Amino acid sequence: MTKNLHGFVVFYLLFIFNLGAQNTRNFKIHTVAFYNVENLFDSINDPLKFDEASPIMALKYNRGEVYKKKIKNTAGVIANIGATLSKKPPVIIGLAEIENRSVLEDLVNDTALIKFDYGIAHFDSPDARGIDVALLYQKAYFTALQVSKHSLNLYDSKTRKPIYTRDQLLVSGKLDGEIIHIIVNHWPSRRGGLAKSQSKRIAAARLNKKIIDSLQAIDPYAKIVSMGDFNDNPTNASITKILKAKKDKDDIPLKGIYNPMVAFFKKGLGSNAYRDSWSLFDQILISKPLLGQDYSSFRFYRAAIFNPPYLSTKKGRFKGYPFRSFANNAFTNGYSDHFPVYVQLIKEVVR
């Protein structure tokens, strides 16, 4: 059962104590999500970017109408993530594969999202395809205090020429008055094969670890969320060896990282599929201070893959896969080739 209390959605949990008594406790709940939105490009050719690689630019007709539909479809998905329990869209959501600030402004001004008054954190990145990461946040609940980008410097092993890829975005702010740090990632792809490309994601993990370490050096109890399309699974070395993210909440040291997505992956669940194999590249990792049972401040409650039936392909060879937006040089009226993922944070409301 839920009800609104001073502008917050509150839900009830029943705890059974040794004496058999039932005590009702009230909690506010916020969804923190990540979504690779699959080539959210506008229909305008940018001469400073290789945006011709975007599927929408490959279309011969109706680019403007396709773009409007892509915006509407994406906004509709975001509006539903985690809303069954929280009764509102994500308070914070990281995005990957967006072209520029303009598409973000169109997204947050769509009819499905405009009433939630989302702020935008975004930088243009040097990625060769012109795709960036971004963070959207409901200004009623989250105040961005500091926004910075962190470049991943990669070089071709033979030519030593730079390889341009996405920056990592760090947004530090207050969630209902509590300081929290959000890192949005889109690590290098597996193009060329897993073994050949692995070193790039190891480098991305080291950059991510450097950002986390810098935050924890200032405050060992920093509440940190690192989210993104890592292009690696929860069991790959970039996640387990470099970030040292663990699956057991009870095995996390003070400056350690918990990965709630491991359990889904071990059950065979994923956020994207390729050649009849599921991967869970989309993950949300959290630091130790977001764990525990002291709900006087925000704590981790649950994680999930957002995969309602309408986000899946209904028939054919790719039945059950994420219902992607573009295929065979055409717009499918789908959503993305990735499912969103999310965590929910709760805090006790004392009346």
C-alpha angles and dihedrals in degrees: 000000000000137000138172118258120182091332095312128108108237128193133187131240124191117217120195113212129198093266091056095246120141119224122189117217126189122223137183114218133204129188120222112191147174128209132180097208097194113240103338093185128153121237095250121102110236108205090202093059137055089238089143083087088069115102091228091059089052091061115102097204142029097014091152093052092045090051092051091050092047090053092048094047092049093047090050092055093048091050090059102044109118092344095125090076104020095041090220138067120269114302086212126023130173118209134200131195098034120142106213147331091278093067089048091053090050089048097052091044093055113117091250093059111020096092090058092063100222121199120213131227112187144141129189107250129208093243111147093231093046096244122143142183123239143177127226121194136179105244092211090067108021130048117195110220102171132014124187140163125222119203123222107218111207130168134195108256093224106035098026087222115146119264110216117219141149123305120231112245121218120194119180119188149124123287104199088333097315120114113241132167123216124194117192117202140185105176125200116287129248092249108147093027138297097276096045094048100038095093090062092057091044086056090048090051091051090052090049091049090050090055092048092047091051091053092047092048088062094041121008088197094055114145105229132179118189111189137168154092098303094178084224131088124243090260097052121110095249089063102033102034105031103031090027090215112178134205098216116078091203092056099058118114120215095271094033132115128236121210111199091180094073093081092056093048093050088054090056095255123138147172097225136024136210130176094351092308127111122221131187100212092146109080142158117211124191136196126243097259089066090061130074137063102278099110095177083102131027117297135176113269108170145336129218147172109236102224111144114170095261091064092059130081108255103209147358132047093329098045110154094019119117108284099247126206099230132037135154092007092302140099111252097192086241131129118237142321087243133062116227119247129207148176128209124220123202136197128187117248112214113202 
